[in-house]
Amino acid sequence: MKRILFVVHSLNMGGLERMVVELANALDPNGYIPFICCIATAGALAAEFNRPENLFVIGNVGRVNVQSCTSVYQLIKRHRIDVVHSHNMAGLLYGFAGAKLRRIPLVHTNHGFAPPDSDSRTLTLVERWMSARVDRYVCVSETLKRTVTARWRPRDDSVTVIYNGVRIPHDPGRPGAPRPGEAIIGSVGRLNSIKNYPLLLRSFSEIVRTFPLSRLEFIGDGPEYGPLVALRDKLSLGDKVVFRGSTRNVRDHLDAIDIFVLPSLSEGLSMSILEALSLRKVCVVSNVGGNTEIIRDGVNGFLFESNDEQALTETLSHVIGKIDTPALDQVRANALETIRGRFSLDSMVSAYCTLYDEVARGRSVSGTRTSTD
């Protein structure tokens, strides 16, 4: 029985956080016992962890400090953790020392860079030093692996790719809108600058000129909420644009939309895109990061040039114009098959369990790519 400790900043609403909770809950209870350590706060997704007695909150909302690192070390020692699994920079900074002092394996997953990653040159240098000394360094896409290799230069035999995965629903959503020229457009994500939502609002203001019955919904919350509402009002979009706020029932909101849009400037491997595909939604996403490893343009979704308002508008117009056609029905069917074939939760869990077993046995598998084409 292996005891796995996930170290994260928090379990607030987000793709990284959803992935951690899904992975922890899906581990075989006959082989693994999951623990989660939140460095700052628990967050809304903490309620979805199946083992609440194994959830711990350090409560550090300020700078990195020795006391918080010591708390993580004591947690590792007290619960006889076998493998530490850190996530992004915060998880690595706090999980590294405890794992090394206890001489247990450290698996680190990088979910993506969102510039600027840190305003501290010291922390950047520390992250590079630690990254070169983890037992296995996991990237959620091949694109991210190339970036990590160039930026941090970890050992070649430590880096691997494991794609994020989502559950395949028993009911994969409605097949699409039967209303020619009408569509509900939606996006799921934290309302921050990296998601580039002003681009979507400006594009939508053009879309409604041609398709006046269309609507736009944002699912999520964040620091850009105020500016986005102000831009909506400036563009005179009124009740055609709705902000749903943060919710744990993401799939329920996704099920109600026809077209999923993610105009991000940077992405690791978006859980929101995967969830939309699993519900057979037509996805229109920017051609950045792991997006291009998920979406084949015109086959299982559509790509547009990042930060190009005209390209997004043209792509959305094309999709809305064909929303009720057999061509779009085939795109929806291909979307679900993409999840079944490459991005299922079962595949992700199996890959991580194999990794845990390997590092626990002290084995090193050189550069293994644990995703399938």
C-alpha atoms as a printed R data frame, in Angstrom:
    type eleno elety resid chain resno       x      y       z
1   ATOM     1    CA   MET     A     1   0.000  0.000   0.000
2   ATOM     2    CA   LYS     A     2   1.608  3.235  -1.195
3   ATOM     3    CA   ARG     A     3   0.837  6.554   0.479
4   ATOM     4    CA   ILE     A     4   0.811  9.398  -2.049
5   ATOM     5    CA   LEU     A     5   0.929 13.035  -0.903
6   ATOM     6    CA   PHE     A     6  -0.247 15.655  -3.404
7   ATOM     7    CA   VAL     A     7   1.159 19.116  -2.642
8   ATOM     8    CA   VAL     A     8  -0.734 22.035  -4.198
9   ATOM     9    CA   HIS     A     9  -1.198 25.740  -3.554
10  ATOM    10    CA   SER     A    10  -4.931 25.257  -2.938
11  ATOM    11    CA   LEU     A    11  -7.983 23.463  -4.268
12  ATOM    12    CA   ASN     A    12  -9.680 26.570  -5.608
13  ATOM    13    CA   MET     A    13 -11.627 26.182  -8.842
14  ATOM    14    CA   GLY     A    14  -9.236 25.502 -11.709
15  ATOM    15    CA   GLY     A    15  -8.022 22.865 -14.136
16  ATOM    16    CA   LEU     A    16  -4.931 21.876 -12.140
17  ATOM    17    CA   GLU     A    17  -6.991 21.559  -8.981
18  ATOM    18    CA   ARG     A    18  -9.727 19.501 -10.674
19  ATOM    19    CA   MET     A    19  -7.071 17.180 -12.072
20  ATOM    20    CA   VAL     A    20  -5.527 16.620  -8.614
21  ATOM    21    CA   VAL     A    21  -8.864 15.822  -6.970
22  ATOM    22    CA   GLU     A    22  -9.933 13.514  -9.811
23  ATOM    23    CA   LEU     A    23  -6.604 11.681  -9.716
24  ATOM    24    CA   ALA     A    24  -6.621 11.318  -5.933
25  ATOM    25    CA   ASN     A    25 -10.199 10.027  -5.917
26  ATOM    26    CA   ALA     A    26  -9.577  7.563  -8.742
27  ATOM    27    CA   LEU     A    27  -6.554  5.815  -7.187
28  ATOM    28    CA   ASP     A    28  -7.216  2.139  -6.451
29  ATOM    29    CA   PRO     A    29  -7.881  1.965  -2.684
30  ATOM    30    CA   ASN     A    30  -6.323 -1.507  -2.616
31  ATOM    31    CA   GLY     A    31  -2.989 -0.119  -3.731
32  ATOM    32    CA   TYR     A    32  -2.795  3.562  -2.801
33  ATOM    33    CA   ILE     A    33  -3.824  5.937  -0.032
34  ATOM    34    CA   PRO     A    34  -4.090  9.568  -1.207
35  ATOM    35    CA   PHE     A    35  -3.300 12.608   0.922
36  ATOM    36    CA   ILE     A    36  -3.597 16.244  -0.172
37  ATOM    37    CA   CYS     A    37  -1.654 19.141   1.326
38  ATOM    38    CA   CYS     A    38  -2.886 22.650   0.469
39  ATOM    39    CA   ILE     A    39  -0.227 25.258   1.118
40  ATOM    40    CA   ALA     A    40  -2.542 28.295   1.271
41  ATOM    41    CA   THR     A    41  -6.241 27.477   1.625
42  ATOM    42    CA   ALA     A    42  -8.472 24.464   1.043
43  ATOM    43    CA   GLY     A    43 -10.663 25.945  -1.690
44  ATOM    44    CA   ALA     A    44 -14.065 24.997  -3.109
45  ATOM    45    CA   LEU     A    45 -12.898 21.727  -4.657
46  ATOM    46    CA   ALA     A    46 -11.733 20.361  -1.294
47  ATOM    47    CA   ALA     A    47 -15.296 19.211  -0.662
48  ATOM    48    CA   GLU     A    48 -14.986 16.797  -3.596
49  ATOM    49    CA   PHE     A    49 -12.005 14.901  -2.146
50  ATOM    50    CA   ASN     A    50 -13.254 11.473  -1.051
51  ATOM    51    CA   ARG     A    51 -10.856 11.259   1.916
52  ATOM    52    CA   PRO     A    52 -11.450 14.507   3.872
53  ATOM    53    CA   GLU     A    53  -9.557 13.072   6.851
54  ATOM    54    CA   ASN     A    54  -6.466 13.064   4.603
55  ATOM    55    CA   LEU     A    55  -6.756 16.725   3.595
56  ATOM    56    CA   PHE     A    56  -4.367 19.145   5.318
57  ATOM    57    CA   VAL     A    57  -4.075 22.933   5.043
58  ATOM    58    CA   ILE     A    58  -0.847 24.720   5.962
59  ATOM    59    CA   GLY     A    59  -2.399 28.196   5.817
60  ATOM    60    CA   ASN     A    60   0.552 30.046   4.320
61  ATOM    61    CA   VAL     A    61  -0.823 32.919   2.239
62  ATOM    62    CA   GLY     A    62   2.356 34.996   2.215
63  ATOM    63    CA   ARG     A    63   5.954 34.413   1.219
64  ATOM    64    CA   VAL     A    64   7.743 31.085   1.308
65  ATOM    65    CA   ASN     A    65   8.933 30.428   4.845
66  ATOM    66    CA   VAL     A    66  10.804 27.721   6.727
67  ATOM    67    CA   GLN     A    67   7.957 27.083   9.158
68  ATOM    68    CA   SER     A    68   5.556 26.070   6.379
69  ATOM    69    CA   CYS     A    69   8.188 23.841   4.764
70  ATOM    70    CA   THR     A    70   8.719 22.236   8.168
71  ATOM    71    CA   SER     A    71   4.967 21.623   8.459
72  ATOM    72    CA   VAL     A    72   4.996 19.743   5.160
73  ATOM    73    CA   TYR     A    73   8.027 17.728   6.297
74  ATOM    74    CA   GLN     A    74   6.257 16.780   9.538
75  ATOM    75    CA   LEU     A    75   3.171 15.776   7.572
76  ATOM    76    CA   ILE     A    76   5.281 13.504   5.370
77  ATOM    77    CA   LYS     A    77   6.950 11.958   8.406
78  ATOM    78    CA   ARG     A    78   3.813 11.534  10.518
79  ATOM    79    CA   HIS     A    79   1.805  9.795   7.804
80  ATOM    80    CA   ARG     A    80   4.722  7.714   6.465
81  ATOM    81    CA   ILE     A    81   4.326  9.070   2.937
82  ATOM    82    CA   ASP     A    82   5.915  6.914   0.222
83  ATOM    83    CA   VAL     A    83   5.770  9.343  -2.748
84  ATOM    84    CA   VAL     A    84   5.390 13.134  -2.802
85  ATOM    85    CA   HIS     A    85   3.625 14.480  -5.904
86  ATOM    86    CA   SER     A    86   3.989 18.252  -6.221
87  ATOM    87    CA   HIS     A    87   2.132 20.466  -8.689
88  ATOM    88    CA   ASN     A    88   3.448 23.661 -10.249
89  ATOM    89    CA   MET     A    89   5.866 26.009  -8.569
90  ATOM    90    CA   ALA     A    90   4.145 26.319  -5.174
91  ATOM    91    CA   GLY     A    91   3.860 22.573  -4.725
92  ATOM    92    CA   LEU     A    92   7.505 22.050  -5.651
93  ATOM    93    CA   LEU     A    93   8.821 24.795  -3.366
94  ATOM    94    CA   TYR     A    94   7.066 23.320  -0.337
95  ATOM    95    CA   GLY     A    95   7.260 19.621  -1.116
96  ATOM    96    CA   PHE     A    96  10.902 19.394  -2.183
97  ATOM    97    CA   ALA     A    97  12.691 19.667   1.169
98  ATOM    98    CA   GLY     A    98  10.394 17.228   2.970
99  ATOM    99    CA   ALA     A    99  10.756 14.589   0.278
100 ATOM   100    CA   LYS     A   100  14.534 14.919   0.151
101 ATOM   101    CA   LEU     A   101  14.982 14.937   3.935
102 ATOM   102    CA   ARG     A   102  12.832 11.828   4.232
103 ATOM   103    CA   ARG     A   103  14.632 10.267   1.250
104 ATOM   104    CA   ILE     A   104  11.441  9.398  -0.569
105 ATOM   105    CA   PRO     A   105  10.680  9.885  -4.286
106 ATOM   106    CA   LEU     A   106   9.458 13.241  -5.539
107 ATOM   107    CA   VAL     A   107   7.269 13.374  -8.651
108 ATOM   108    CA   HIS     A   108   6.582 16.873  -9.954
109 ATOM   109    CA   THR     A   109   3.943 17.872 -12.519
110 ATOM   110    CA   ASN     A   110   4.204 21.144 -14.409
111 ATOM   111    CA   HIS     A   111   0.772 22.173 -15.709
112 ATOM   112    CA   GLY     A   112   2.014 25.128 -17.717
113 ATOM   113    CA   PHE     A   113   3.690 28.516 -17.559
114 ATOM   114    CA   ALA     A   114   1.610 31.674 -17.349
115 ATOM   115    CA   PRO     A   115   4.029 34.590 -17.775
116 ATOM   116    CA   PRO     A   116   5.180 36.175 -15.635
117 ATOM   117    CA   ASP     A   117   5.677 32.989 -13.618
118 ATOM   118    CA   SER     A   118   7.284 34.810 -10.730
119 ATOM   119    CA   ASP     A   119   8.504 38.331 -10.070
120 ATOM   120    CA   SER     A   120  11.329 36.946  -7.937
121 ATOM   121    CA   ARG     A   121  14.592 36.059  -9.646
122 ATOM   122    CA   THR     A   122  15.603 34.123  -6.533
123 ATOM   123    CA   LEU     A   123  12.506 31.908  -6.658
124 ATOM   124    CA   THR     A   124  13.066 31.337 -10.365
125 ATOM   125    CA   LEU     A   125  16.616 30.146  -9.712
126 ATOM   126    CA   VAL     A   126  15.402 27.950  -6.841
127 ATOM   127    CA   GLU     A   127  12.756 26.364  -9.066
128 ATOM   128    CA   ARG     A   128  15.348 25.623 -11.730
129 ATOM   129    CA   TRP     A   129  17.665 24.025  -9.153
130 ATOM   130    CA   MET     A   130  14.871 21.899  -7.684
131 ATOM   131    CA   SER     A   131  13.543 20.881 -11.101
132 ATOM   132    CA   ALA     A   132  16.900 19.349 -11.953
133 ATOM   133    CA   ARG     A   133  16.736 17.193  -8.813
134 ATOM   134    CA   VAL     A   134  13.236 15.691  -8.798
135 ATOM   135    CA   ASP     A   135  12.930 11.963  -9.396
136 ATOM   136    CA   ARG     A   136  10.452 12.371 -12.221
137 ATOM   137    CA   TYR     A   137   9.350 15.564 -13.921
138 ATOM   138    CA   VAL     A   138   5.948 15.290 -15.625
139 ATOM   139    CA   CYS     A   139   4.700 17.691 -18.292
140 ATOM   140    CA   VAL     A   140   1.064 17.679 -19.389
141 ATOM   141    CA   SER     A   141   1.903 18.183 -23.071
142 ATOM   142    CA   GLU     A   142   4.771 17.668 -25.489
143 ATOM   143    CA   THR     A   143   4.853 21.413 -26.136
144 ATOM   144    CA   LEU     A   144   5.342 22.067 -22.440
145 ATOM   145    CA   LYS     A   145   8.033 19.396 -22.269
146 ATOM   146    CA   ARG     A   146  10.057 21.264 -24.899
147 ATOM   147    CA   THR     A   147   9.679 24.512 -22.948
148 ATOM   148    CA   VAL     A   148  10.647 22.878 -19.645
149 ATOM   149    CA   THR     A   149  13.663 21.162 -21.177
150 ATOM   150    CA   ALA     A   150  14.931 24.444 -22.594
151 ATOM   151    CA   ARG     A   151  14.166 26.503 -19.489
152 ATOM   152    CA   TRP     A   152  15.051 24.248 -16.547
153 ATOM   153    CA   ARG     A   153  17.327 21.654 -18.186
154 ATOM   154    CA   PRO     A   154  16.259 18.731 -15.964
155 ATOM   155    CA   ARG     A   155  17.869 15.338 -16.440
156 ATOM   156    CA   ASP     A   156  16.768 13.748 -19.711
157 ATOM   157    CA   ASP     A   157  15.787 10.527 -17.959
158 ATOM   158    CA   SER     A   158  13.529 12.366 -15.499
159 ATOM   159    CA   VAL     A   159  11.141 14.054 -17.934
160 ATOM   160    CA   THR     A   160   7.983 12.431 -19.274
161 ATOM   161    CA   VAL     A   161   4.601 13.450 -20.646
162 ATOM   162    CA   ILE     A   162   1.303 12.388 -19.112
163 ATOM   163    CA   TYR     A   163  -1.757 13.946 -20.651
164 ATOM   164    CA   ASN     A   164  -4.562 15.122 -18.404
165 ATOM   165    CA   GLY     A   165  -7.704 13.027 -18.576
166 ATOM   166    CA   VAL     A   166 -11.400 13.407 -17.810
167 ATOM   167    CA   ARG     A   167 -14.289 11.113 -17.076
168 ATOM   168    CA   ILE     A   168 -16.295  9.857 -20.037
169 ATOM   169    CA   PRO     A   169 -19.928 10.604 -19.171
170 ATOM   170    CA   HIS     A   170 -22.628  7.985 -19.575
171 ATOM   171    CA   ASP     A   171 -24.687 10.649 -21.350
172 ATOM   172    CA   PRO     A   172 -22.264 12.646 -23.516
173 ATOM   173    CA   GLY     A   173 -24.520 15.668 -23.876
174 ATOM   174    CA   ARG     A   174 -26.965 16.809 -26.472
175 ATOM   175    CA   PRO     A   175 -25.742 16.528 -30.068
176 ATOM   176    CA   GLY     A   176 -25.969 20.255 -30.751
177 ATOM   177    CA   ALA     A   177 -28.372 23.073 -31.455
178 ATOM   178    CA   PRO     A   178 -31.024 22.339 -34.070
179 ATOM   179    CA   ARG     A   179 -31.459 26.065 -34.669
180 ATOM   180    CA   PRO     A   180 -29.814 27.358 -37.867
181 ATOM   181    CA   GLY     A   181 -27.893 30.563 -37.274
182 ATOM   182    CA   GLU     A   182 -28.315 30.475 -33.509
183 ATOM   183    CA   ALA     A   183 -25.863 29.288 -30.854
184 ATOM   184    CA   ILE     A   184 -24.962 29.516 -27.196
185 ATOM   185    CA   ILE     A   185 -21.236 30.197 -26.960
186 ATOM   186    CA   GLY     A   186 -19.530 29.467 -23.657
187 ATOM   187    CA   SER     A   187 -16.156 29.400 -21.965
188 ATOM   188    CA   VAL     A   188 -14.939 27.892 -18.706
189 ATOM   189    CA   GLY     A   189 -11.888 29.322 -17.005
190 ATOM   190    CA   ARG     A   190 -10.504 31.668 -14.416
191 ATOM   191    CA   LEU     A   191 -11.144 35.277 -15.399
192 ATOM   192    CA   ASN     A   192  -7.530 36.372 -15.645
193 ATOM   193    CA   SER     A   193  -5.431 38.054 -18.311
194 ATOM   194    CA   ILE     A   194  -3.894 34.848 -19.675
195 ATOM   195    CA   LYS     A   195  -7.327 33.637 -20.850
196 ATOM   196    CA   ASN     A   196  -7.616 36.692 -23.118
197 ATOM   197    CA   TYR     A   197 -11.379 37.004 -22.692
198 ATOM   198    CA   PRO     A   198 -11.537 40.626 -23.962
199 ATOM   199    CA   LEU     A   199 -10.729 39.162 -27.386
200 ATOM   200    CA   LEU     A   200 -13.772 36.884 -27.143
201 ATOM   201    CA   LEU     A   201 -16.038 39.759 -26.103
202 ATOM   202    CA   ARG     A   202 -14.891 41.948 -28.998
203 ATOM   203    CA   SER     A   203 -15.308 39.063 -31.434
204 ATOM   204    CA   PHE     A   204 -18.777 38.302 -30.080
205 ATOM   205    CA   SER     A   205 -19.811 41.927 -30.601
206 ATOM   206    CA   GLU     A   206 -19.186 41.284 -34.316
207 ATOM   207    CA   ILE     A   207 -20.874 37.876 -34.271
208 ATOM   208    CA   VAL     A   208 -24.211 39.250 -33.024
209 ATOM   209    CA   ARG     A   209 -24.399 41.558 -36.033
210 ATOM   210    CA   THR     A   210 -24.789 38.482 -38.239
211 ATOM   211    CA   PHE     A   211 -26.307 36.098 -35.711
212 ATOM   212    CA   PRO     A   212 -28.403 38.298 -33.392
213 ATOM   213    CA   LEU     A   213 -29.936 35.338 -31.515
214 ATOM   214    CA   SER     A   214 -26.562 34.088 -30.257
215 ATOM   215    CA   ARG     A   215 -25.547 34.361 -26.606
216 ATOM   216    CA   LEU     A   216 -22.257 34.212 -24.706
217 ATOM   217    CA   GLU     A   217 -21.693 32.723 -21.239
218 ATOM   218    CA   PHE     A   218 -18.619 32.878 -19.019
219 ATOM   219    CA   ILE     A   219 -18.249 30.205 -16.334
220 ATOM   220    CA   GLY     A   220 -15.653 31.176 -13.753
221 ATOM   221    CA   ASP     A   221 -14.470 34.011 -11.587
222 ATOM   222    CA   GLY     A   222 -11.272 35.979 -11.134
223 ATOM   223    CA   PRO     A   223  -9.550 39.362 -11.075
224 ATOM   224    CA   GLU     A   224 -10.693 40.363 -14.576
225 ATOM   225    CA   TYR     A   225 -14.408 40.120 -13.756
226 ATOM   226    CA   GLY     A   226 -14.858 43.873 -13.302
227 ATOM   227    CA   PRO     A   227 -13.011 44.920 -16.474
228 ATOM   228    CA   LEU     A   228 -14.863 42.272 -18.499
229 ATOM   229    CA   VAL     A   229 -18.256 43.466 -17.293
230 ATOM   230    CA   ALA     A   230 -17.215 47.018 -18.129
231 ATOM   231    CA   LEU     A   231 -16.169 45.943 -21.636
232 ATOM   232    CA   ARG     A   232 -19.465 44.080 -22.119
233 ATOM   233    CA   ASP     A   233 -21.362 47.250 -21.258
234 ATOM   234    CA   LYS     A   234 -19.114 49.403 -23.437
235 ATOM   235    CA   LEU     A   235 -19.842 47.101 -26.378
236 ATOM   236    CA   SER     A   236 -23.597 47.363 -25.635
237 ATOM   237    CA   LEU     A   237 -23.975 43.603 -25.416
238 ATOM   238    CA   GLY     A   238 -26.365 43.767 -22.460
239 ATOM   239    CA   ASP     A   239 -28.037 40.489 -21.517
240 ATOM   240    CA   LYS     A   240 -26.531 38.699 -24.517
241 ATOM   241    CA   VAL     A   241 -23.470 38.092 -22.305
242 ATOM   242    CA   VAL     A   242 -23.908 36.330 -18.958
243 ATOM   243    CA   PHE     A   243 -21.298 35.782 -16.229
244 ATOM   244    CA   ARG     A   244 -22.202 32.599 -14.331
245 ATOM   245    CA   GLY     A   245 -19.457 32.894 -11.733
246 ATOM   246    CA   SER     A   246 -17.487 30.055 -10.189
247 ATOM   247    CA   THR     A   247 -19.260 26.724  -9.835
248 ATOM   248    CA   ARG     A   248 -18.460 23.113  -8.997
249 ATOM   249    CA   ASN     A   249 -21.087 21.951 -11.520
250 ATOM   250    CA   VAL     A   250 -19.042 22.831 -14.595
251 ATOM   251    CA   ARG     A   251 -20.459 19.981 -16.670
252 ATOM   252    CA   ASP     A   252 -24.031 21.142 -16.111
253 ATOM   253    CA   HIS     A   253 -23.175 24.549 -17.566
254 ATOM   254    CA   LEU     A   254 -21.163 23.033 -20.399
255 ATOM   255    CA   ASP     A   255 -24.075 20.802 -21.299
256 ATOM   256    CA   ALA     A   256 -26.198 23.873 -22.010
257 ATOM   257    CA   ILE     A   257 -23.827 25.429 -24.560
258 ATOM   258    CA   ASP     A   258 -23.256 24.658 -28.236
259 ATOM   259    CA   ILE     A   259 -19.778 26.058 -28.884
260 ATOM   260    CA   PHE     A   260 -16.920 26.102 -26.386
261 ATOM   261    CA   VAL     A   261 -14.330 28.857 -26.894
262 ATOM   262    CA   LEU     A   262 -10.948 29.248 -25.190
263 ATOM   263    CA   PRO     A   263  -8.912 32.209 -26.521
264 ATOM   264    CA   SER     A   264  -5.954 31.761 -24.123
265 ATOM   265    CA   LEU     A   265  -2.556 33.292 -24.753
266 ATOM   266    CA   SER     A   266  -0.938 30.274 -23.045
267 ATOM   267    CA   GLU     A   267  -2.135 26.786 -22.035
268 ATOM   268    CA   GLY     A   268  -0.596 23.624 -20.652
269 ATOM   269    CA   LEU     A   269  -3.309 21.064 -21.354
270 ATOM   270    CA   SER     A   270  -6.746 22.494 -20.634
271 ATOM   271    CA   MET     A   271  -9.104 20.370 -18.546
272 ATOM   272    CA   SER     A   272 -11.954 22.597 -19.746
273 ATOM   273    CA   ILE     A   273 -11.332 21.708 -23.384
274 ATOM   274    CA   LEU     A   274 -11.250 18.018 -22.492
275 ATOM   275    CA   GLU     A   275 -14.506 18.259 -20.544
276 ATOM   276    CA   ALA     A   276 -16.167 20.108 -23.422
277 ATOM   277    CA   LEU     A   277 -15.009 17.463 -25.902
278 ATOM   278    CA   SER     A   278 -16.293 14.681 -23.651
279 ATOM   279    CA   LEU     A   279 -19.744 16.308 -23.885
280 ATOM   280    CA   ARG     A   280 -19.500 16.503 -27.692
281 ATOM   281    CA   LYS     A   281 -19.239 20.276 -27.804
282 ATOM   282    CA   VAL     A   282 -17.740 22.054 -30.809
283 ATOM   283    CA   CYS     A   283 -14.503 23.582 -29.526
284 ATOM   284    CA   VAL     A   284 -12.925 26.731 -30.957
285 ATOM   285    CA   VAL     A   285  -9.569 27.381 -29.288
286 ATOM   286    CA   SER     A   286  -6.371 29.365 -29.832
287 ATOM   287    CA   ASN     A   287  -3.426 27.522 -31.348
288 ATOM   288    CA   VAL     A   288  -1.194 27.716 -28.263
289 ATOM   289    CA   GLY     A   289   0.468 25.173 -25.986
290 ATOM   290    CA   GLY     A   290  -1.229 21.824 -25.557
291 ATOM   291    CA   ASN     A   291  -4.343 22.989 -27.445
292 ATOM   292    CA   THR     A   292  -2.729 21.895 -30.693
293 ATOM   293    CA   GLU     A   293  -2.118 18.419 -29.255
294 ATOM   294    CA   ILE     A   294  -5.815 18.027 -28.474
295 ATOM   295    CA   ILE     A   295  -7.539 19.697 -31.422
296 ATOM   296    CA   ARG     A   296  -7.111 18.766 -35.074
297 ATOM   297    CA   ASP     A   297  -8.445 21.739 -36.977
298 ATOM   298    CA   GLY     A   298 -11.710 20.916 -38.714
299 ATOM   299    CA   VAL     A   299 -11.684 17.324 -37.470
300 ATOM   300    CA   ASN     A   300 -12.566 17.313 -33.767
301 ATOM   301    CA   GLY     A   301 -12.726 21.085 -33.284
302 ATOM   302    CA   PHE     A   302 -11.292 24.306 -34.666
303 ATOM   303    CA   LEU     A   303  -8.081 26.268 -34.085
304 ATOM   304    CA   PHE     A   304  -7.542 29.966 -34.669
305 ATOM   305    CA   GLU     A   305  -4.427 32.125 -34.564
306 ATOM   306    CA   SER     A   306  -3.793 33.310 -31.022
307 ATOM   307    CA   ASN     A   307  -4.832 36.891 -30.234
308 ATOM   308    CA   ASP     A   308  -6.264 37.359 -33.749
309 ATOM   309    CA   GLU     A   309  -9.759 38.820 -33.376
310 ATOM   310    CA   GLN     A   310 -10.596 38.536 -37.068
311 ATOM   311    CA   ALA     A   311  -9.535 34.866 -37.156
312 ATOM   312    CA   LEU     A   312 -11.719 34.066 -34.141
313 ATOM   313    CA   THR     A   313 -14.695 35.924 -35.611
314 ATOM   314    CA   GLU     A   314 -14.370 34.149 -38.943
315 ATOM   315    CA   THR     A   315 -14.061 30.745 -37.279
316 ATOM   316    CA   LEU     A   316 -17.076 31.328 -35.023
317 ATOM   317    CA   SER     A   317 -19.134 32.593 -37.959
318 ATOM   318    CA   HIS     A   318 -18.265 29.466 -39.924
319 ATOM   319    CA   VAL     A   319 -19.244 27.186 -37.037
320 ATOM   320    CA   ILE     A   320 -22.515 28.971 -36.236
321 ATOM   321    CA   GLY     A   321 -23.474 28.929 -39.888
322 ATOM   322    CA   LYS     A   322 -23.109 25.152 -39.957
323 ATOM   323    CA   ILE     A   323 -24.304 24.445 -36.411
324 ATOM   324    CA   ASP     A   324 -27.109 22.104 -37.505
325 ATOM   325    CA   THR     A   325 -25.309 20.308 -40.360
326 ATOM   326    CA   PRO     A   326 -23.974 16.732 -40.676
327 ATOM   327    CA   ALA     A   327 -20.464 18.181 -40.961
328 ATOM   328    CA   LEU     A   328 -20.678 19.572 -37.413
329 ATOM   329    CA   ASP     A   329 -22.308 16.363 -36.197
330 ATOM   330    CA   GLN     A   330 -19.174 14.538 -37.334
331 ATOM   331    CA   VAL     A   331 -16.940 17.033 -35.500
332 ATOM   332    CA   ARG     A   332 -18.943 16.371 -32.328
333 ATOM   333    CA   ALA     A   333 -18.613 12.616 -32.740
334 ATOM   334    CA   ASN     A   334 -14.863 12.968 -33.299
335 ATOM   335    CA   ALA     A   335 -14.624 15.105 -30.151
336 ATOM   336    CA   LEU     A   336 -15.929 12.303 -27.957
337 ATOM   337    CA   GLU     A   337 -13.698  9.741 -29.667
338 ATOM   338    CA   THR     A   338 -10.686 11.967 -28.933
339 ATOM   339    CA   ILE     A   339 -11.385 11.660 -25.222
340 ATOM   340    CA   ARG     A   340 -12.000  7.926 -25.392
341 ATOM   341    CA   GLY     A   341  -8.805  7.360 -27.320
342 ATOM   342    CA   ARG     A   342  -6.278  9.737 -25.761
343 ATOM   343    CA   PHE     A   343  -7.544 11.768 -22.811
344 ATOM   344    CA   SER     A   344  -9.624  9.556 -20.548
345 ATOM   345    CA   LEU     A   345  -9.335  9.678 -16.770
346 ATOM   346    CA   ASP     A   346  -8.518  5.960 -16.719
347 ATOM   347    CA   SER     A   347  -5.521  6.482 -19.013
348 ATOM   348    CA   MET     A   348  -4.181  9.334 -16.887
349 ATOM   349    CA   VAL     A   349  -4.608  7.422 -13.620
350 ATOM   350    CA   SER     A   350  -2.942  4.317 -15.046
351 ATOM   351    CA   ALA     A   351   0.044  6.352 -16.234
352 ATOM   352    CA   TYR     A   352   0.547  8.037 -12.863
353 ATOM   353    CA   CYS     A   353   0.167  4.767 -10.953
354 ATOM   354    CA   THR     A   354   2.833  3.199 -13.155
355 ATOM   355    CA   LEU     A   355   5.051  6.180 -12.390
356 ATOM   356    CA   TYR     A   356   4.448  5.921  -8.619
357 ATOM   357    CA   ASP     A   357   5.294  2.234  -8.691
358 ATOM   358    CA   GLU     A   358   8.487  2.849 -10.681
359 ATOM   359    CA   VAL     A   359   9.872  5.563  -8.434
360 ATOM   360    CA   ALA     A   360   8.875  3.678  -5.288
361 ATOM   361    CA   ARG     A   361  10.934  0.737  -6.508
362 ATOM   362    CA   GLY     A   362  13.804  3.077  -7.296
363 ATOM   363    CA   ARG     A   363  13.599  2.379 -11.014
364 ATOM   364    CA   SER     A   364  14.337  4.977 -13.670
365 ATOM   365    CA   VAL     A   365  12.622  4.567 -17.021
366 ATOM   366    CA   SER     A   366  14.401  6.814 -19.472
367 ATOM   367    CA   GLY     A   367  12.196  9.414 -21.120
368 ATOM   368    CA   THR     A   368   9.118  7.189 -21.306
369 ATOM   369    CA   ARG     A   369   6.187  8.919 -22.998
370 ATOM   370    CA   THR     A   370   3.060  7.812 -21.186
371 ATOM   371    CA   SER     A   371   0.532  9.227 -23.593
372 ATOM   372    CA   THR     A   372  -0.808  7.524 -26.675
373 ATOM   373    CA   ASP     A   373  -1.392  8.775 -30.190
